[in-house]
């Protein structure tokens, strides 16, 4: 059975070769992308370092982690995942988030992985849920279960272009814990793609805390440099 599984994976790799999530070049069986990895150093944050709270809204969060700044090749990768029908990029990008969390020493401390809920409109437009795909990738990497804890209680306007205060007002009362889901006493990892001001994650964390979560740590692929 193991030989069969390895054979199937080999055939899959031949038919659908891996691509670099950042520059989209075919990687095949090679390791990190030699073409863009050196350039990406400028967008890489210090290994395992939490995002400083001074320029972001961190209410109800213990810490937020992101391996990259939202710039250049990293920004291109996120936009490709979100708007160019590339759900396959969630796995390598989620793996980057998981590696960063392990470097921070917090991957082992959480009980479950949850994710920022998308609007129905966004899920319908894309055909997939980006934070959910990232959560699955991270959960698989660190060996933690996925918990569908949060839901949108009302549709909201797009956050893009809004100030920090406008984002908080837009999100107020729009996120809650799903009926029948218990987060009591759990240490949760909250997953999103990009952290701009932290308002979305904070709204999610507030709902989780109000429902009894013991801790809430956030993670994104990238953070907007302030």
RADA-V464514 format. One record per pair of residues at least 4 apart in sequence whose C-alpha atoms are under 7 Angstrom apart, sorted by the first residue. I is the first residue (numbers start at 0). J is the second residue. D is the distance in whole Angstrom. If there is no record, write none. Layout:
i=I j=J d=D
i=I j=J d=D
This chain:
i=0 j=4 d=6
i=1 j=5 d=6
i=2 j=6 d=6
i=3 j=7 d=6
i=4 j=8 d=6
i=5 j=9 d=6
i=6 j=10 d=6
i=7 j=11 d=6
i=8 j=12 d=6
i=9 j=13 d=6
i=10 j=14 d=6
i=11 j=15 d=6
i=12 j=16 d=5
i=12 j=17 d=7
i=12 j=27 d=7
i=16 j=25 d=6
i=16 j=26 d=7
i=16 j=27 d=5
i=17 j=25 d=6
i=17 j=26 d=5
i=17 j=27 d=5
i=18 j=23 d=5
i=18 j=24 d=5
i=18 j=25 d=4
i=18 j=26 d=5
i=19 j=23 d=5
i=19 j=24 d=5
i=19 j=25 d=6
i=19 j=26 d=6
i=19 j=32 d=6
i=20 j=76 d=5
i=20 j=88 d=6
i=20 j=91 d=7
i=21 j=72 d=5
i=21 j=73 d=6
i=21 j=75 d=7
i=21 j=76 d=5
i=22 j=35 d=7
i=22 j=72 d=6
i=26 j=32 d=7
i=32 j=36 d=6
i=35 j=39 d=6
i=36 j=40 d=7
i=39 j=43 d=6
i=39 j=72 d=7
i=42 j=67 d=5
i=42 j=68 d=5
i=42 j=70 d=6
i=43 j=66 d=6
i=43 j=67 d=5
i=43 j=68 d=6
i=44 j=66 d=5
i=44 j=67 d=5
i=44 j=68 d=7
i=46 j=99 d=6
i=46 j=102 d=6
i=47 j=99 d=5
i=47 j=100 d=6
i=47 j=102 d=5
i=47 j=103 d=4
i=48 j=64 d=7
i=48 j=103 d=6
i=49 j=62 d=6
i=49 j=63 d=6
i=49 j=64 d=5
i=50 j=63 d=6
i=50 j=64 d=6
i=52 j=56 d=7
i=52 j=57 d=6
i=54 j=225 d=6
i=55 j=196 d=5
i=55 j=197 d=6
i=56 j=196 d=6
i=56 j=197 d=5
i=56 j=198 d=6
i=56 j=201 d=7
i=57 j=197 d=6
i=57 j=201 d=6
i=58 j=201 d=5
i=59 j=201 d=6
i=59 j=204 d=6
i=59 j=205 d=5
i=60 j=201 d=6
i=60 j=204 d=6
i=60 j=215 d=5
i=60 j=216 d=6
i=61 j=214 d=7
i=61 j=215 d=6
i=61 j=216 d=5
i=62 j=216 d=5
i=62 j=217 d=6
i=63 j=216 d=6
i=63 j=217 d=4
i=63 j=218 d=5
i=64 j=217 d=6
i=64 j=218 d=5
i=64 j=219 d=7
i=65 j=96 d=7
i=65 j=218 d=6
i=65 j=219 d=5
i=65 j=220 d=5
i=65 j=221 d=5
i=65 j=222 d=6
i=66 j=95 d=7
i=66 j=96 d=6
i=66 j=99 d=6
i=66 j=220 d=6
i=66 j=221 d=6
i=67 j=220 d=6
i=67 j=221 d=5
i=67 j=222 d=7
i=68 j=221 d=5
i=68 j=222 d=5
i=68 j=223 d=6
i=68 j=224 d=6
i=69 j=73 d=6
i=69 j=74 d=5
i=69 j=221 d=5
i=69 j=222 d=5
i=69 j=223 d=5
i=70 j=74 d=5
i=71 j=75 d=6
i=72 j=76 d=6
i=73 j=77 d=6
i=74 j=78 d=6
i=75 j=79 d=6
i=76 j=80 d=6
i=77 j=81 d=6
i=78 j=82 d=6
i=79 j=83 d=5
i=79 j=85 d=6
i=80 j=84 d=7
i=80 j=85 d=5
i=80 j=86 d=6
i=80 j=88 d=6
i=80 j=89 d=7
i=81 j=129 d=7
i=84 j=125 d=7
i=88 j=92 d=6
i=89 j=93 d=6
i=89 j=132 d=6
i=89 j=133 d=5
i=89 j=136 d=7
i=90 j=94 d=6
i=90 j=133 d=7
i=90 j=136 d=5
i=91 j=95 d=6
i=92 j=96 d=7
i=92 j=220 d=7
i=93 j=97 d=6
i=93 j=133 d=5
i=93 j=136 d=5
i=93 j=137 d=5
i=94 j=98 d=6
i=94 j=136 d=6
i=94 j=137 d=6
i=94 j=140 d=6
i=95 j=99 d=6
i=96 j=100 d=6
i=96 j=137 d=7
i=96 j=219 d=7
i=96 j=220 d=6
i=97 j=101 d=6
i=97 j=137 d=5
i=97 j=140 d=6
i=97 j=141 d=7
i=98 j=102 d=6
i=99 j=103 d=6
i=100 j=104 d=6
i=100 j=105 d=6
i=100 j=106 d=5
i=101 j=105 d=6
i=101 j=106 d=5
i=106 j=141 d=7
i=109 j=186 d=5
i=109 j=187 d=6
i=109 j=188 d=6
i=110 j=143 d=7
i=110 j=185 d=6
i=110 j=186 d=5
i=110 j=187 d=6
i=111 j=143 d=5
i=111 j=144 d=5
i=111 j=145 d=6
i=111 j=146 d=6
i=111 j=186 d=7
i=111 j=187 d=5
i=111 j=188 d=6
i=112 j=134 d=6
i=112 j=138 d=6
i=112 j=143 d=7
i=112 j=144 d=6
i=112 j=145 d=5
i=112 j=146 d=6
i=112 j=187 d=6
i=112 j=188 d=5
i=112 j=189 d=6
i=113 j=134 d=7
i=113 j=145 d=6
i=113 j=146 d=5
i=113 j=147 d=6
i=113 j=148 d=6
i=113 j=187 d=7
i=113 j=188 d=6
i=113 j=189 d=5
i=113 j=190 d=6
i=114 j=130 d=6
i=114 j=131 d=6
i=114 j=134 d=6
i=114 j=189 d=5
i=114 j=190 d=4
i=114 j=191 d=6
i=115 j=130 d=6
i=115 j=149 d=7
i=115 j=189 d=7
i=115 j=190 d=6
i=115 j=191 d=6
i=115 j=203 d=7
i=116 j=149 d=6
i=116 j=150 d=5
i=116 j=151 d=6
i=117 j=121 d=6
i=117 j=122 d=7
i=117 j=128 d=7
i=118 j=122 d=6
i=118 j=151 d=7
i=118 j=154 d=6
i=119 j=123 d=6
i=120 j=124 d=6
i=121 j=125 d=6
i=122 j=126 d=6
i=122 j=127 d=5
i=122 j=128 d=6
i=128 j=132 d=6
i=129 j=133 d=6
i=130 j=134 d=6
i=130 j=190 d=6
i=130 j=191 d=5
i=130 j=192 d=6
i=131 j=135 d=6
i=132 j=136 d=6
i=133 j=137 d=6
i=134 j=138 d=6
i=134 j=145 d=7
i=134 j=190 d=6
i=135 j=139 d=6
i=135 j=145 d=7
i=136 j=140 d=6
i=137 j=141 d=6
i=138 j=142 d=5
i=138 j=143 d=5
i=138 j=144 d=6
i=138 j=145 d=6
i=139 j=143 d=7
i=148 j=176 d=5
i=148 j=177 d=6
i=148 j=180 d=6
i=149 j=174 d=7
i=149 j=175 d=6
i=149 j=176 d=5
i=149 j=177 d=5
i=150 j=174 d=6
i=150 j=175 d=6
i=150 j=176 d=6
i=150 j=177 d=6
i=151 j=173 d=6
i=151 j=174 d=5
i=151 j=175 d=7
i=152 j=173 d=5
i=152 j=174 d=5
i=152 j=175 d=6
i=153 j=173 d=5
i=155 j=169 d=6
i=155 j=170 d=7
i=156 j=169 d=7
i=158 j=166 d=6
i=161 j=165 d=6
i=161 j=166 d=6
i=162 j=166 d=6
i=163 j=167 d=6
i=163 j=196 d=6
i=163 j=198 d=7
i=164 j=168 d=6
i=165 j=169 d=6
i=166 j=170 d=6
i=166 j=198 d=6
i=167 j=171 d=6
i=167 j=198 d=6
i=170 j=202 d=7
i=174 j=202 d=7
i=174 j=203 d=6
i=174 j=206 d=7
i=175 j=206 d=5
i=176 j=206 d=6
i=176 j=207 d=7
i=182 j=207 d=7
i=182 j=210 d=6
i=182 j=211 d=6
i=182 j=212 d=5
i=183 j=210 d=6
i=183 j=211 d=4
i=183 j=212 d=5
i=184 j=211 d=6
i=184 j=212 d=5
i=184 j=213 d=5
i=185 j=212 d=5
i=185 j=213 d=5
i=185 j=214 d=7
i=186 j=212 d=6
i=186 j=213 d=5
i=186 j=214 d=5
i=186 j=215 d=6
i=187 j=214 d=6
i=187 j=215 d=5
i=187 j=216 d=6
i=188 j=215 d=6
i=188 j=216 d=5
i=188 j=217 d=6
i=189 j=215 d=7
i=189 j=216 d=6
i=189 j=217 d=5
i=189 j=218 d=6
i=190 j=217 d=6
i=190 j=218 d=5
i=190 j=219 d=6
i=191 j=218 d=6
i=191 j=219 d=5
i=192 j=219 d=5
i=192 j=220 d=5
i=192 j=221 d=7
i=193 j=219 d=5
i=193 j=220 d=6
i=193 j=221 d=5
i=193 j=222 d=6
i=194 j=219 d=6
i=194 j=221 d=6
i=194 j=222 d=5
i=194 j=223 d=6
i=195 j=222 d=6
i=195 j=223 d=5
i=197 j=201 d=6
i=198 j=202 d=6
i=199 j=203 d=6
i=200 j=204 d=6
i=201 j=205 d=6
i=202 j=206 d=6
i=203 j=207 d=6
i=204 j=208 d=6
i=204 j=215 d=6
i=205 j=209 d=6
i=206 j=210 d=6
i=207 j=211 d=7
i=207 j=212 d=5
i=208 j=212 d=5
i=208 j=213 d=7
